[in-house]
Amino acid sequence: MIPGHRSIRWQILGSQVLLLIGVILGFGTLAFVLVRANQYARIDAELERRLGVVAFGVAPKRTASGFEVTFELRPEEGSLFGPETTHDYHYRVWLLPDDTEFLSDNAPSELEKPELSELSTASRIYQYGKRREAAKVLIRTGADSPRALLIVGCDVSSIASELARFRWLFSAGGLAILVLGTGTSWWISGRAIKPISTIGETARNIAEGEVSERIDVGHVENELGELAGVLNESFDRLQDAQARQAQFTADASHELRTPAFVILSQAQSALRKDRSTEEYRRAFEICEKAAKHIGDLVEGLLTLARRDSGEDTIHHEPCDLAAITEDAQMLLMTPAEKKGVTLETNLKPATVQGDKQALRQLVINLTNNAIQYTPEGGSIEVAVESHGEWVHLSVTDDGPGIAEADLPHIFDRFYRADKTRTAGSGNVGLGLSICQMIVDTHGGEIRAENRADGETGAIFRVELPAG
Amino acid sequence: MRLLVVEDEPYLLETLARELRDEGYAVDTADNGTDGLTKALDTDYDTVVLDVMMPGLDGWQVLERLRLEKSDTPVLMLTARDAVPDRVKGLEIGADDYLTKPCDLSELFARVRSLIRRSQDQPNPHIEIGDLLVDTAARAVSRDGERIDLTPREYAMLEFFVYRRGEVVSRTMLYDHLFDEDESSLSNLLDVHVCRLRKKLGSDLIKTRRGMGYCLDA
């Protein structure tokens, strides 16, 4: 598993947890603020109501010296104040202008009297520690001078503790949601990532040599399933290529072993005891042929390997296939004469886009193959002709033709129609494979067939795009 | 001892046959599977050296068909394919040994000798006949630690008698196992070799059983 910030799973989880924390904090703070405001609004409304009650307590009263403004609450009004009330409501009243003070029994003594100038007829809220007060000025009817300063207050510590309880509850709930959310997110991201780990594990196993292993895509039907499908196809192709490469290597080493054994046995045989000059000569001749065979084989293998690996690039240039063929025939005259085979050409100028060296090898290999399979006294015709967008090259012989069973395999590497593995035959079983490869790299087509004109013999036809 | 070599590479066939003849074996050759199978079924070879990759019948097929009729002919498979499945296949079909090309001729000879010893139920290469010691691994004979020089053909004949000591060996058996297909069985080569062996090893070693053949006393 990839640790820390580089893991997709951790990234998903991290962002989801951050988002969750943000949402919980935001909503929680909002809810807390609203609840607190609501609580204080309720208390303030109660204080307002009691201010009104206290205001009614300020009234003129007949005394011996006439009317005198005084403060007095009726008993049912007085029961709104005192330590036994829910919030320990108190009042403080000063009658003006004499500043006669009336305090309820539970009025805290440490509270200051607010400055008159700060107040108005509208109530104003003060908060002193755990006590909250509403204060206002009572105006004498018909005059502008203040009549009394009224204050009612209460103990809000119960509200504070309720808010603290709410805060704690909310934190616990938020934490629970966070844990739950994180867990769910971990689980979901794990499920989403699982196919990726499966793919990674399979790819690792394949890299370690379990080439036949495939990603199990049975139930995954999302983008990752599609990816797994694509990867499986690629793995199939890779395994196929690897198998072909392994087969080719095995075939190549097998093909090299027999001529190597010929050389080894000849040398050991010659060295075991004294031989006549004739015997030594024979041993060297056989060694020479086997060594040449090995040389041809290695050259053919290298040609194929270079093209396979793309190391050897084809230089495309316009060239006349007829001229190339004519040039190649010069080289082939000697082996043809040796075999007693007549070589005829029927060449008409035809330009193709291609690599001169490669095309020359194509012609030589095809003609050599024909010489190989044509008995003494036979004849071979090499023809080049232009047909519109294509240039046709054909090599026709009058040998025994190709057996039906051999036709599908004739271009396979190391496939030989006569199957004899003679070191001196000059036939290493790669010539036609190289032809096929050259034609493929030129974007053309090659095929082998038996003559249909009543004669026996084989025809190799090559079609190349005209240049 | 008479061997059959089946190999499609002509130079290899030529060399192997020549070298095995130099070792004193009678050697028949076949350059394809079909001929090889025919010869192997016709004659009781003491060992068949069989190439695997051949046109026509390949080595596996030859071995399979040979085993249907003859289970006791020792077969040494000679092949360029050395992957383990190939070796296992060869041994399971009934090959007695397996050798990968290219190999040393000396190793090939050693394996042929070993196969012959095993098929004659004589796993010990040192055999004592009276005061005579026959070393089938070194293909040498000695008396009282002193080596007796024998030609390969003479040695081969002695070995044949030694493996069948106490038994009567007919002239036909000797011809079948000591001479290859190209040598005429009408010749008196056999008598010449018996005569030479008696001269070198003592006249009473190989006894003539009139009308039956020869016998080497244990």
Contacts between the chains, C-beta under 8 A, distances in Angstrom:
chain1	res1	chain2	res2	distance
A	250	B	81	7.5
A	250	B	83	7.0
A	253	B	80	7.7
A	254	B	53	7.3
A	254	B	80	4.3
A	254	B	81	5.7
A	255	B	80	7.7
A	257	B	80	3.8
A	257	B	100	7.7
A	257	B	101	4.5
A	257	B	102	5.8
A	258	B	9	5.5
A	258	B	12	7.0
A	258	B	80	5.6
A	258	B	101	6.0
A	260	B	101	7.4
A	260	B	102	4.6
A	261	B	12	6.2
A	261	B	80	7.7
A	261	B	101	4.2
A	261	B	102	3.5
A	261	B	103	7.2
A	262	B	9	6.5
A	262	B	11	5.0
A	262	B	12	5.3
A	262	B	15	7.4
A	263	B	102	7.9
A	264	B	102	4.6
A	264	B	103	7.9
A	264	B	104	7.4
A	264	B	105	7.9
A	265	B	12	6.4
A	265	B	15	4.5
A	265	B	16	6.7
A	265	B	19	7.3
A	265	B	102	7.5
A	265	B	105	5.8
A	266	B	11	7.3
A	266	B	15	5.8
A	268	B	104	6.7
A	268	B	105	4.6
A	268	B	106	7.6
A	269	B	15	5.3
A	269	B	18	6.8
A	269	B	19	5.2
A	269	B	105	6.6
A	272	B	19	7.4
A	272	B	22	7.4
A	272	B	105	7.6
A	273	B	22	7.9
A	286	B	11	4.8
A	286	B	15	7.7
A	289	B	11	7.4
A	290	B	11	6.9
A	418	B	55	7.2
A	419	B	8	7.8
A	419	B	54	7.8
A	419	B	55	3.5
A	419	B	56	7.9
A	420	B	8	6.0
A	420	B	55	6.1
A	421	B	8	6.0
A	421	B	9	5.3
A	421	B	53	7.1
A	422	B	9	6.4
A	422	B	10	6.0
A	422	B	11	7.7
A	423	B	9	6.5
A	423	B	11	5.8
A	424	B	11	7.3
